[in-house]
Amino acid sequence: MSDFKCEEVMPFESSASGKTQQIEQMFDDIAPHYDTMNRLMSLGQDKSWRQKAIKRLKQTNPNTILDVATGTADFALSAYDAIQPVRIVGVDISEEMIRVGEEKVKAAKKSDFIDLMRADSMNLPFDSQSFDATTIAFGVRNFESLEKGLTEICRVIRDGGSLAILELSVPTNPFYRFGYRIFTKIFIPIMAKILKTNSTAYSYLPESIDAFPQGEVMKALLLKVGFKEVEIKKYTMQTCTFYFATK
C-alpha cells in the first residue's frame, strides 16, 4: 500500500509498468502539445504562477538551481531571466520533453547557462548539497514515491538552501471547487480532443490532483524529510498552491 493516494493513480491503468515508466510514456506522447495545453488548462495563469514563485526564490539569491521535472524548460528559462544564476540544471524522466526543452533553450540562447538531462527524481545523479535551490513546477504529484522523491531532493540542496514547489490543487472553497470540477471534467477533455493529443493524459490530470496531499499535509511531509520551514500560498481561486521550504 502506498503512503499517499497520488502514488496509486496511474496514467494507464491496464499497463503492468510502474508509475515512473507510465509517466515517462505519457509525457513522451504529449510533449509536442504540452506547452499549449498548459496555457489552456491554466487559462494562461501558469506564467503568472511561475513568476510569483521565482520572485520568492530570487530573495534567496541562488547561484545554482536544480529544476526537477523540468519538462519543456519553462520554469528554468523564466528563472534564469529573473535571477541570473551561474547555472541551472533541469532534469526530467521524459526524453521527448527534454528534446523540446533543449530546442527552447537553444532558441533563447541560454545553452551556456541551462543544462537539461534525463534523470529520475527518485535517484538524482548529483552529490549531496550540490545546489542552492531546487524547483518543481506541476511535477511532484507524478512521483512514484512522494516521500522518497522529496527526501532525495532535500539531499541535493545545501544547508540553508530552498525548495520551491508549484502544484495544481483542488479548491477548498465550495464555489471555487464547483467551477474547478466543471473545468477539469468537461473543458480539458474537449481541448485534448481538439488538439488530438493523448486523452488519457488529461483524464489522469484531475485524478492525480484529487489524490495529491495538499496544504498542511504536504507541509508536514516536507518537514519530515528534512526541511526546517515551509511557507504555503494559494493562487487563482485556490487552483494552484505554492510551497516554499527552507533546509
N, C-alpha and C positions, 0 to 999 in steps of 0.2 A: 504493500500500500504506500502510495506517495505521501509526502508530508503536506503537500498543497494540491488542491484540485486542478490547478492550471497545468501541473505536470502530467496529468492523465488525459488532458484534451489533446487530441491528435488531428492533424490535417486530413489524413487518410485512414479512416477507422478500419478499413478492411486490410490494410497493409500489415505485414508481420515485422516491418522495420521499426527500430526505436525512434523516439521523438526527434533526436538530433538529425537522423538520416531523412526523416519525413520533412522536417523544416528546411533542410538543405534542398531537397527536391522541389518543395513548394516555391521557395524563393528563386531557384533557378528558372522555374516556369514563368513566374510573374515579373522577373527583373526588367524586361523591356517596358512594361506599363507601370512599374512601381511608383515612380515619381508622380505621374498623372493621377493615379488612384489615391496617393497620399493627399494631394491637394483637394480632390473631390471629397474624400472621406472626412477631412477636417474642415471642409468649407473654406479652405485657404488659410486656416488658423495655424497650421503646423509650423509655418515660418515664424510667426509671432511667438509661438511657444518656445521654439529653439532660441530665438533672440533673448527671451526672458531668462532662460536657463544659462545662456552664455554670459549675459550681463552679471548674473550672480557669480558665475565661475571666474570671471575676469577680476573680481575683487581679491581673489587669492593669488593672482599673477603667476600662473603655472608656466614653466618653461617647457615641460614635456607632458603631452596629453595622450592617453590611450582611448580611442573611441571603439568601444565594443559593439558588435552588431552594427557595424558602420554602414552596411547597406550600400547605397549609391553615393556615399560620402557627403550627403547634405550637411550633416552636423559638423563634420571635420572641416569642410570648406568654410562654413559660416564662423566656426570657432577660430580658424586661422585669421580670417579677415578682421575679426573683432579684437583678438587677443595678441596676435603676432608672436606665438611661442616659438621656441627654437625648433621644435619637432612635434609632429602629430603622427601617430601610428594608428591606422584603422584596421580592425580585424573583423572578419565575417566568415560564417560557415559556407556561404554560397559563392562558388566561383563566378557565376553569372552576375551576381550583384557587384562583386569586386571588379569584374570587367567593365561594367557600366560606370562604376565609380572612378576607375582609373582613366576612362575617357574624359570624364568631367574634370578631374584633377589636372589632366594634361591640357584641356581646353582653357582652364583657368590659369595656366602657367604656374602651378603650385607644386609640381613634381619634386622640386628640391626640398620642400618642407613637409609634404604629406606622403607617407608611405602606406600603401594598402597591401594586405596579405590575407590569405586564407588561414584561419585558425579557429579552434573550438574554444569557446569561453569556459568550458569545464576543465581545460588543461592549457592554459596560456603559455606560450613559449618564451617567457621573459623571467629574468631574475626577480627575486623579491625586492620590493621598494625601488622599482625601476622608473616609476612615473610620479610626477607631481599631482596629476589628476587623471581620473577616468570618467568617461561619459557613456551613457547608454540611452538612446532615443528610440522608444517604441520597440524594444527588442527583449527586454528582460522577461516578459511573460512567456517567451518562447524557449526559455532554458529547460533542458531536460531535468535538471535538479536545481531548483532555485537557491537553496542554501549552499550547495557546493559551488555553484557559479559565483555567487556573491562573496563567498569565502575566498575563492581564487582571485577575484577582482581586488578584494581587500589586501591580499598578499602582495600584489604588484604595486600598490600605492605606498609611497613613502610615509613615514610618521608625520602627521600634521597635514598630509595631503587630503584631497577631497574627491568625492564621487557625486556626479550629477546624473540623475535619472529622470527622464520624461516617460510617462506611460499613460495610455488611454485608460479611462476609468468609468465606472457606472455611477451616474449621479445619485446622491442620497436624497436630494430634494424630489418629491413625488412628481411635481410638474415637469421638472427637467428630465426625470427618468422616463416619463411617458414619451416625450419628444425623442429622446435617445433611442427608445425601443422602435419607434416608427422608422427612424432614420436607418438604424442598423439592419432591421428585418426587411425593409422594402427598398429604400433608396440605394443602399450599397449593392445588393444583388443585381438591381437594374443596371447600375453603372458598370459592373463587372461584365454583364452580358453585352452591353453596348460596345465596350472595349474589346470584347471577345477574349478576355483573359480568363485565367483559371478560377472558375466559380467556387470551387472547393476552398480555395484560399480565403475567400471573402465570406464564406459561411463559418470557417474556422475563427475568423477575427472576433466576432461578437461573443462566441463561446469562450474563447481564451480570455477576453476581457472580463466576462462574468465570473470566471473561475479564479482570477488573479487576486491575491491578498492585497488589500488596499488600506490606505491611511495608517492607523495606529498598529495594525497587524504587520504591515510592511516595515514600519519604523522599528518595531520590536525585533524583527528579523535582522535588520541592518545593525542594530546594537549588539545582537547575539553574535554576529560573525566578526565583530571587532571594531566597528565604528563607535566613536565616543559621543557625537552629537548628530542629530538628524532634524532638519527643517522640512516642513511639508507645506506646499501651496497648491491650490486648485485653480484651474483656468477654464474660461469659457463654459459657464453653466455646469461646472464640475465634471466636464468630459475628459479633462486631462489633469493629471497630478504630477507635480514636480517634487522630487525628493533630493535634498542636498545634505550629504553626510560627510562628516569630518573624521579622519582616522586619528 
